[in-house]
Amino acid sequence: MKPPRKVQFVARESYRMRRLMDAARFLPIFGFVLVLLPLMRTSTDTEVPPTAVESTYLFIVWFCLVLVAFVMSLGLRRALDPPKQAQPPLPQRRNGGTDPETQRDDVL
């Protein structure tokens, strides 16, 4: 009898982030297949393809792909952005104003 396999621990957040990144890479391929589906369908009952139905289908597929990409980008942005660090306060002069020589350019 074989000894039990050791379970490999994978951190939950990094695992989810990698799966979300994989899904984001696969989304264009999935969208391409969905866009090609009306072309692969052959209709034998009429010679003219139903343009209104196909254009509605393409619009719905496009809208859903944009929506899914937006939701994925929100999840990836939160996971991949570095945490914001607090900037140190500006040095104060004796009269209460800031010193123009030590004032940072990025502060408005």
C-alpha positions as CSV (number, residue, x, y, z in Angstrom):
1,M,0.0,0.0,0.0
2,K,1.3,3.5,-0.9
3,P,1.9,6.0,1.8
4,P,-0.6,8.9,1.8
5,R,0.5,11.8,-0.4
6,K,1.6,15.0,1.3
7,V,-0.9,17.8,0.5
8,Q,0.8,20.8,-0.9
9,F,-0.4,24.0,0.6
10,V,-1.0,26.9,-1.8
11,A,-1.9,30.3,-0.5
12,R,-5.5,31.1,-1.2
13,E,-5.0,34.7,-2.4
14,S,-2.1,34.0,-4.7
15,Y,-3.9,31.0,-6.1
16,R,-7.0,33.1,-6.8
17,M,-5.0,35.9,-8.4
18,R,-3.2,33.4,-10.7
19,R,-6.5,31.8,-11.7
20,L,-7.9,35.3,-12.4
21,M,-4.8,36.1,-14.5
22,D,-5.3,32.8,-16.4
23,A,-9.0,33.7,-17.1
24,A,-7.9,37.2,-18.3
25,R,-5.5,35.6,-20.7
26,F,-8.2,33.1,-21.9
27,L,-10.9,35.8,-22.4
28,P,-9.9,37.0,-25.9
29,I,-9.8,33.4,-27.2
30,F,-13.2,32.7,-25.6
31,G,-14.6,35.9,-27.2
32,F,-13.2,35.0,-30.6
33,V,-14.9,31.7,-30.5
34,L,-18.2,33.3,-29.4
35,V,-17.9,35.8,-32.3
36,L,-17.3,33.0,-34.8
37,L,-20.3,30.9,-33.7
38,P,-22.8,32.7,-36.0
39,L,-20.4,32.1,-39.0
40,M,-20.2,28.4,-38.2
41,R,-23.9,27.9,-38.1
42,T,-25.4,27.0,-41.5
43,S,-29.1,27.6,-42.2
44,T,-30.6,25.3,-44.8
45,D,-34.2,26.7,-44.7
46,T,-33.3,30.1,-46.1
47,E,-30.6,31.5,-48.3
48,V,-30.4,34.8,-46.5
49,P,-28.9,34.8,-43.0
50,P,-30.9,36.4,-40.2
51,T,-28.9,39.6,-39.9
52,A,-30.9,41.2,-37.2
53,V,-30.5,38.1,-34.9
54,E,-26.8,37.8,-35.6
55,S,-26.1,41.5,-35.0
56,T,-28.1,41.4,-31.7
57,Y,-26.1,38.3,-30.7
58,L,-22.8,40.0,-31.6
59,F,-23.7,43.1,-29.6
60,I,-24.7,41.0,-26.6
61,V,-21.4,39.0,-26.8
62,W,-19.4,42.3,-27.1
63,F,-21.2,43.9,-24.1
64,C,-20.7,40.8,-22.0
65,L,-17.0,40.6,-22.9
66,V,-16.5,44.2,-22.0
67,L,-18.3,43.7,-18.7
68,V,-16.3,40.6,-17.8
69,A,-13.0,42.3,-18.7
70,F,-14.0,45.2,-16.5
71,V,-14.8,43.0,-13.5
72,M,-11.5,41.1,-14.0
73,S,-9.5,44.3,-14.2
74,L,-10.9,45.4,-10.9
75,G,-9.8,42.2,-9.2
76,L,-6.4,42.3,-10.9
77,R,-5.9,45.9,-10.1
78,R,-6.5,45.4,-6.4
79,A,-4.2,42.3,-6.4
80,L,-1.3,43.8,-8.5
81,D,-1.2,47.4,-7.3
82,P,1.4,48.0,-4.6
83,P,0.0,49.2,-1.3
84,K,0.0,53.0,-0.9
85,Q,2.6,54.4,1.5
86,A,1.9,57.5,3.5
87,Q,4.1,60.4,2.6
88,P,6.0,62.1,5.5
89,P,4.6,65.5,6.4
90,L,6.2,68.6,5.0
91,P,8.6,70.5,7.3
92,Q,7.0,73.6,8.9
93,R,8.5,77.0,9.3
94,R,8.3,79.0,12.5
95,N,5.6,81.3,11.1
96,G,3.4,78.3,10.2
97,G,4.0,78.2,6.4
98,T,6.0,75.5,4.5
99,D,9.5,76.0,3.5
100,P,9.6,76.5,-0.3
101,E,13.0,74.9,-0.6
102,T,11.8,71.6,0.9
103,Q,8.3,71.7,-0.6
104,R,7.6,68.7,-2.9
105,D,6.5,69.2,-6.5
106,D,3.8,66.4,-6.3
107,V,1.7,68.2,-3.6
108,L,-0.8,70.7,-5.0
